[in-house]
Amino acid sequence: MKLPLALFTALIAVVVNLGHATTPSAALEAKMDEAWQVTWNRFFQKDVQTFMDYLSSYEAGKEQAHLPTAEEVRRQYPNPCGYGTGMEDGMILGGAMLSLLCDRFAVTGEENLRHDAAQVFSGMRRCSTVPGAPGFVARNICVEDQKSIYFNSSRDQYTHFVHGLWKYYHSPLADDATKEEIRNILASVAERMIKFVTPENNFDSCRADGQKCLVGISRMWNVQAHEAARLPMIYAAAWDATRNERYREQWRKYAAEAVAQSANPDTHQPGYAFLQMQCSLELLHHLEPEPELKSAIATTMKHLSTIAEKRLSYITMKIAQKSPEEMQMLGPDWRQVKE
C-alpha cells in the first residue's frame, strides 16, 4: 500500500496547478490541507526526519508500530531492500516532498515551508552519509537506533533524491551553507556512479556493502525507456552544482543516447514511473545546451504528460468506485504475513 505516493502525486498536481488555474474551491482547499496534515502527522518520523510508507493502525502513536527494529535491520530481515516493512521508499518520498515544497513555496511564498524543507533535507542527508559507502543513498533509516539501513537501494531512490536536492539547491528556501552541503552530496553520488556504473559491472551502482544488486533495480544504464535518463541526470545535477568538468563529461557522454531511448516509453508503466521519468527529463531539459537535443527532450516530456493524463483519468475513475471501507484499509504488519 503506497498511500503517501498517492497523496504526494495529488498534492503536486494541485499545488503546482494553482499557479495556472482559477482559485480552487473552498472544498478543494480543505481536502488539500487535510491531505497535507495527514502526510506530516502520520507518515513523517521526526526522530530520523524521513517519511515511511504506510499505516498499519489509526490509533494515535501506533500508526507505524510495524517498523523494523534495529536488530531486524542489522540482519537484513526480511530482505535487503526492506520491502514490505514501511522503510522501503524513504528517499522516493523525501525527494518528492522536497521538490513539492520548493514548488509550493514558489507559488505561495509561505515562510513556514523553509523549516519543513530543512527537516526533509536533514533526513535525506542522513540517508546519504552511510559509513563506508560514499555516495550511496539508503532507502531509509531505522527509527529505533537512527543509523541502521537496508543494504539495497534502487535507481528510483536515486532519481527522486537527486531531483529533490537539485530543486532545493535552486530554491530560495536553501541558504548558502545548505547549498554547499548539497554540492558535496551530489558530487559524492556522481563519484559513486563513476566508480561502480561501468560495463564491467553491468552498470550496477551496487549495494552499501559493495556487492552487486541481485534483482537489477540498481542498474543505471541499459534499462527501460522510462529509466534511460536517470544516469545522465545525476551527472548533470552534480555538474550544475559544482561546475566540475569531470561530471559534465559524464553527462555529455550519455545525454544524447538517453534522450533517444526515452522517446517511446511503455504506456503501461505505473504512475510513479512517469513521474520519475518526467523528473529526470525536467532536469536534463533545463540544463541542455544543444537546441536540437533540448527540443527533443521537450517533445518527449509533452508526450509523457499526455500518457500520464490518460492514466490519471483511469485511476481517478477506479478510486471513485471504491467503497469507504476499501478507502480506509490499512497495510498489514509484515511480521504477520505468510509471504
C-alpha positions, 0 to 999 in steps of 0.5 A: 500500500503506497498511500503517501505516493498517492497523496504526494502525486495529488498534492503536486498536481494541485499545488503546482496547478494553482499557479495556472488555474482559477482559485480552487474551491473552498472544498478543494482547499480543505481536502488539500490541507487535510491531505497535507496534515495527514502526510506530516502527522502520520507518515513523517518520523521526526526522530530520523526526519524521513517519511515511511510508507504506510499505516498499519493502525489509526490509533494515535502513536501506533500508526507505524508500530510495524517498523523494523527494529534495529536488530531486524535491520542489522540482519537484513530481515526480511530482505535487503531492500526492506520491502514490505516493512514501511522503510522501503521508499524513504528517499522516493518520498523525501525527494518528492516532498522536497521538490513539492515544497520548493514548488509550493513555496514558489507559488505561495511564498509561505515562510513556514515551508523553509523549516519543513524543507530543512527537516526533509533535507536533514533526513535525506542527508542522513540517508546519504552519509552511510559509513563506508559507502560514499555516495550511496543513498539508503532507502531509509533509516531505522527509527529505533537506533537512527543509523541502521539501513537496508543494504539495497537501494534502487535507481528510483531512490536515486532519481527522486533524491537527486531531483529533490536536492537539485530543486532545493539547491535552486530554491530560495528556501536553501541558504548558502551553507545548505547549498554547499552541503548539497554540492558535496552530496551530489558530487559524492553520488556522481563519484559513486556512479563513476566508480561502480556504473561501468560495463564491467559491472553491468552498470550496477551502482551496487549495494552499501556493502559493495556487492552487486544488486541481485534483482537489477533495480540498481542498474543505471544504464541499459534499462527501460525507456522510462529509466534511460535518463536517470544516469545522465541526470545525476551527472548533470545535477552534480555538474550544475552544482559544482561546475566540475568538468569531470561530471559534465563529461559524464553527462555529455557522454550519455545525454544524447543516447538517453534522450533517444531511448526515452522517446517511446516509453511503455504506456503501461508503466505505473504512475510513479514511473512517469513521474520519475521519468518526467523528473529526470527529463525536467532536469536534463531539459533545463540544463541542455545546451544543444537546441536540437537535443533540448527540443527533443527532450521537450517533445518527449516530456509533452508526450509523457504528460499526455500518457500520464493524463490518460492514466490519471483519468483511469485511476481517478475513475477506479478510486471513485468506485471504491467503497469507504471501507476499501478507502480506509484499509490499512497495510498489514504488519509484515511480521504477520504475513505468510509471504 
